[in-house]
Amino acid sequence: MRSITTSYTLDIAMAKKGKAANEALFEEDYVLRSLGRIGYDPDMALTELVANTWDAGAAKVDVIIPAETGGTLSVVDDGHGMTGDQFRNRWMKLGYNRRKTQGDDVQFPSDRADWLRKAFGHNGIGRHGLLCFSDHYTVETWTSGVLSTFTIGTRNQPSPFYIHSHETGARLGHGTRLLVEVQRHRPDPDRIRTVLSGRFLHDPQFIVSVNGQSVPLSEHEGLLEERKIQAEPGFNVTAFVVDTTRTAKSTRYQGIAFWVSNRLVGMPSWTVGSMAVLDGRVRFAKRYAIVIECGAEWLSEVEPDWSKFKTTERTERLFEAINEYAQEMVEKLSANLIEENSEDALYKNREDLRLLPRRSMLEVAQFTKTVVHDQPGIPPETLNKVVKAVIKIQSARSGASFIEKLMQLDEHDIDGLDRLLGQWTVDSGQWTVEDALTVLDEIDNRLSIISAMEKLSGDPEADELHTLHPLVTQARWLFGPEFDSPEYASNNTLRTVATNLFKARKEDQAFTNAAKRPDIVVLSNATISMVGTESFDSTRDHLVTMRDVLLIELKKGRSEIGRAEMNQAAEYVDELVSSGGIEGLPFFHAFVVGHTVAPNISTVNGREFNGVPRGRVTATTYNQLALTANRRLHGLKTRIPSRYEEVSGYELVQKVMATPSQASFVSSTG
């Protein structure tokens, strides 16, 4: 029997040894080192411990700090407390995720069931703040009449922290008491009192005292201003503006907090009603807090769960008054932050900034300060993008001119520019500003043509040979979309045919080549231009042949188009069809353009050859061309009419003719 017992005992020992060999090992100060600043900064340690009491639904917290090292520090709250099982599952779990287990909202004792509060904790390290002062501490927590007392240690055990001892007893009510013998980092009571009051100043229902004393808002060290504001006739509210950085290194709930009868409504925010005062990410928003103290007369305007104000005319007036006051304070206090915000943005772009000349660097810095001054609530990432854009502009030759134009834009144009840049300045391989300019230049060129035609077509002094004729000839898109494609436009094969045809006529004067526009046949009473579009003929082994031919005859002077003019154009088509010098069987689109069309004549004359339709002659006016062009541009000219009003027709022609045409119709000289 002894041998069996001995063997069994040995097996247990070996099993324990094997289990220990497979477990993770921890340095004895593992938890302390994992706490970061909480492990050595008493301000941070006590702030986190009091934040835990906030999360426990406490209304009152008493912090007692000993006068000397070696004394006992305690933190006592009247929160919901914990059962023994809850303590083990929450306090003793590494990296306890409070939000996952308990949610974002604070759980209150039953006597505060109607209170509303968002929890601070989420990563489960704040509860170990007592390790800032010693390697072990005691937790007393009571609820439902049961008191549980735990002593926690962190040394000489395989677990990073452990329950050294556990006792139970009886105690009425609910709450938690933390006790630690201060062996290091003894805090200063006055400083801790100021720090804690700054951290939790937004909620008047959460009272924190240090060694029996608390700091009311009216005596807060960071209080900058206290002012009465008339929210509506006969009713005032009190505004307190606090610089939270004078006390706490970080404050979670900056913004505008509303108190009604000494109770917080909702949560602090820089959005008042539907009006956004500031972006909560900017430095100003992270530094200052505004508390609005309202009397009992506002109780009827609060939702039953205290989550927000009701939407009424009265609350809208309150919000308007507070928004106006907040904007005033932002303007007043933001001057202190201009340098800081400007430096942040410039520092983030320092590498690009160094590449600029000294003068340009100074201009960028001054521009940044101006933006921050005029827009104190500008989000950091937006300011960073603005600075980056200005640096690029300064690097460009036209940068100064562009900035000057930007400063002259009104808010609607700024929004439009933002849309334009948002749609046209994207990643490489997509649209760019250069593409946008190409589109805008083409639109501007076509609108200029329309305006010039309208201005000059009725001008008896106009030199039409050098104005309207080349203008219309260049604008092939007026006569149909098939002539608007530069890829297949050509008159290389047509030119010889046209030259032979029109030189055979006695009235021909010359065949000239005008720069940057199609060749023009100058007749005694008109000018003629021709252009064709090519296609691949599937019936001829997919060889290129002429598909369509556009012939434009523009009559000189204030001419009227009659039957004789239509017949002459029809002759041109017939001779071109029968000439045999054009590859394929193109369809001829002939337009005779004048100021008026005689009554009682057919404005469209079809042409056939061997029974096959081969052409059509159309009579039209300059005015009709202008109307057609405007339709083809979706009425843009009527939507931006003032753009060309002050520009003469001759100036518009010069502008258009200085613009390269869509296609180079002819490269030869004559």
Secondary structure, 3 states (H helix, E strand, C coil): CHHHHHHHHHHHHHHHHHHHHHCCCCCCCHHHHHCHHHHCCHHHHHHHHHHHHHHCCCCEEEEECCCCCCCEEEEEECCCCCCHHHHHHHCCCCCCCHHHHHCCECCCCHHHCCCCCECCCCCCCHHHHHHHCCCCEEEEEEECCEEEEEEEECCCCCCCCEEEEEEEEECCCCEEEEEEECCCCCCCHHHHHHHHHHHCCCCCCCEEEECCECCCHHHCCCEEEEEEEEEECCEEEEEEEEEHHHCCCCCCCCEEEEEECCCEEEEEECEECCEECCCCCCHHHHHEEEEEEECHHHHHHECCCCCCECCCHHHHHHHHHHHHHHHHHHHHHCHHHHHHHHHHHHHHCHHHHCCCCHHHHHHHHHHHHHHHHHCCCCCHHHHHHHHHHHHHHHHCCCHHHHHHHHHHCCHHHHHHHHHHHHHHCCCCCCCCHHHHHHHHHHHHHHHHHHHHHHHHCCCCCCCHHHCHHHHHHHCHHHHCHHHCCCCCEECHHHHHHHHHHHHCCCCCCEEECCCCCCCEEECCCEEEEEEEEEEEEHHHCCEEEEEEEEEEEEECCCCEECHHHHHHHHHHHHHHHHCCCCCCCCEEEEEEEECEECCCCCCEEEEEECCEEEEEEEEEEHHHHHHHHHHHCCCHHHHCHHHCCCCCHHHHHHHHHCCCCCCCCCCCCC
